[in-house]
Amino acid sequence: MRSRGHTRTLYVGGFGSAVDAPTLRAVFARFGEVLDLRLVERGEASFAYVTFAAEPNAAAARRQLDGTRLAGRLLRVELAQ
């Protein structure tokens, strides 16, 4: 079973090195308050963890952003493990 914190945290992958933390924060903040954003930069295989203040905001961001394009690349947005 997931803890409450994990259901508010999303894994975000698929974006390239052209996308920085402020850009990601702006994209996800449209869905609610972002408490934390951890960007892991590994060249073209960068990914991030985005934690929302509220579970419904994380769910809405996941539903609406998964499979969309950011800077020309497809985003993968999932619940963090």
N, C-alpha and C positions, 0 to 999 in steps of 0.2 A: 504494500500500500504506500502511496506517495505521502510525504509530509506536506503540510500546508505551504511551506516555503518553496518546495519544488514545483507545485502547481502554478506558482506565480513567476517561475523562472523559465525562460525560453532559450533554447539553443538556436542560434542563427548562423547558417553557413551559406556558401555559394557565392559570396561577394568577393571582389578582388581587392588588391592593395590600394586602389584609388579611393576606397571608402574608409573614412576615418570615424573615430568615436563620436565626435559632434554630429556628423551626418546620420549615423545610426540612431543616436539619441533623438534627434529631430524626427526621424521617421517613426520611431516607436512611441514617442511622447504624444502623438496624435490620438493614441488610444487610452492614455491615462498617465498617472504619475510613475515615472521610472525611478526606482530607488537606487539601482546599481546597474552599471554596464561594464562588463569586462571584455575587452577586445584582446584576442590572442592573434598576433600577427605572425604568419608563417608564409610569407611571400604571397603567392596566388591562392593559397589554401587557408586564408585567414577565416576566423570564426569568432563568435561573440556569445556571451550569456547576458541576457537582459532580464532584470528582475523588476516586476511591477509591484506597486503598493496593494493592488487588489486583483484577485483571481479572475473576475470577469473581464478585466482589461487585458490580461495576458491571453485569455481565450479568444477575445475579439481580434487581437493583433495576430495571433496564430492563424485564425480562420481567414482573415483578410489579406495577410501578407505572404503566406506560404505560396510559392509558385509565381510570385510577381517579380518584375524586373527592377533592379537597382543598379545604376551605372552600367546598364547593358547586360547584366548577368542575372540568372534566376536565383532568387532567394529560397533557401530551405529553412522553414521555421517549424520547430517541434518543441514539445515539452522537454525540458532538460532532464537527463537521467540522474 
